[in-house]
Amino acid sequence: MQKYSVFSLVKNALSNHENWDLAWKDPTPKNEYDVVIIGGGGHGLATAYYLAKEHNITNVAIIEKGWIGGGNVGRNTTIIRSNYMHDDNALFSEFGMDLWRRMSQDLNYNVMFSPRGIINLAHSDAQMNTYARRGNSMRLNGIDAVLLNREEVREIIPMADFSENVRFPIFGGLMQPSAGTARHDAVAWGYARQADDMGVDIIQNCEVIGFDVSAGKINGVRTSRGDIKAKKIGLCVAGSTNILAEKLNMTLPIETHLLQACVSEPVKPVLDKVVTFGAGHFYISQSDKGEMVMGGDLDGYNSYAQRGNLPTLQHVLTEGIAMMPFLSKLKMLRTWGGIMDMSMDGSPIIDKTHIEGLYLNCGWCYGGFKATPASGWTFAHTIAQDRVHELNAGYSLNRFNTGHLLDEKGLGTKTWIS
Amino acid sequence: MLHIKCPHCGLRSQNEFSYGGDATVKRPELGKEISDKDWDNFVYNRKSLRGKHWELWQHLSGCRQWIKVQRDTATHEIFKTLKANEEIS
């Protein structure tokens, strides 16, 4: 594989950039693989990469119905953080932060990781107490957290509304300085390019039609491009999890919901942090192109539409304008929607299933992008070793049955009801 | 914007309603022995169908009645609405 560097850039510039190698191949599916990963999104591509890199399993195929990186990894708000209170979430996410910090070097691909910091705003004394508790929990797990008072927040984000007569005054906030953003497409492409180089077959335009299961064991998968035998199959299909689960006669603690995001027209640099509104559900950052990237609540009903409705967008942006009034002057450039695999406690599932050789990775709710490397790493371990790693032990499928929920937000079983 | 025909009030905008999830899930009978699996299915497990889906909505900013709505989860088209006590046929 051609290494990307300043030298290769100069060298290829001399030949008008016409001789670059293909980043990944377009192979015809073989009859049999050791492992088949279903879903060529961030998590699926990362899983294949770590199977090859960490476990030397290279007879692997990724099968993808559309094109790689065309789902949620291509349409998120790129936020990366590990500001969780519960140990299972905190340790998993912080392990991921380490992978993020090394990712551009590991993948020889600039993922533009930008650890600019995230601030969760607090709008009451009670919320400040809650954030102090969360910050302390984070620090006990080795994650950086700083509790900011009103004046400290004002110094960092003076464009927020600090006037006296607002409905939700800013009392302060909790900051994780090491959180940030990354270039989402580059993450998918970087993993794809390295996985392909190590021998993984990336098979696009290949839809899963059914599964070959006998005597409680998985034998292969039936696809629009023929039957493929596999000893092990990993499901990484996010919002389409329920559709494939139905083909396996499984009913999962997952509902598929619609989440919208939007960007404004590009403006000069104004905001160098990720900021979340604490009195509702709204978050904002500024992209390298200058667009304000914004998101918030789910539309609130089951949907596979990948496009949203205006009432939710209006609701979310009302919160945004309450937090940063200057946003009302901006024109909207683009809005989009993606389908989220909402789990019943708001935490993901990375586990084995009752079918031997079938592994499940789903339930990412609002936070799939930031989990990409840690999810791929632990899922690869779970598949390769046929047992969960201690980092994803809490993300078990049977926790709903045993009552060991990971209810980070304390919202109960219907995480989409706000 | 969804437009939902409330069986009590007529066609209203989505803003007046709140969502209540899968309408085909039935609470296990009271007073009967319930297995953990049945309880698990009732509380957590959902089919989350792609296509026609019967679901509960509440006309929160209207008559406040719960209703049943048959909606396509891929196109958002609404086919039928029923009062809460009407059986899905």
Interface residues (C-beta under 8 A of the other chain):
Chain A: N242 I243 E246 T251 L252 P253 I254 E255 T256 G300 Y301 N302 S303 Y304 A305 N309 L310 P311 M344 F400 N401 T413 K414 I417
Chain B: M1 L2 S13 Q14 N15 S18 Y19 G21 D22 D36 K37 D40 N41 V43 Y44 N45 R46 K47 S48 L49 R50 H53 E55 R71 T73 A74 T75 H76
